[in-house]
Amino acid sequence: MQVNMLEAKNQLSKLVKAALSGEEVIIAKHGEAQVRLVPCVAAPGLRHWGGLAGQFGDVDAVFGAQVDADVARLFNDA
């Protein structure tokens, strides 16, 4: 389905529903296609809180005495 800008503005909800149902929705300006409405797809593996749990090592290990000293040096020199 191709609609012009004014029609898209007035019927956005209907067009979104059509795109979600799999219909191709093109919005045109002066008869020339400008954009296509498509549903958003969630990235795999990130669909819920904690989806990355256990995939990283001990993150706190990078915050050792040497890092603290380097940060202190950087901010004290400024």
Secondary structure, DSSP 8 states (H G I E B T S, - for coil): -EEEHHHHHHTHHHHHHHHHTT--EEEEETTEEEEEE------TT-SSTTTTTTSS--GGGGSSHHHHHHHHHHHHH-
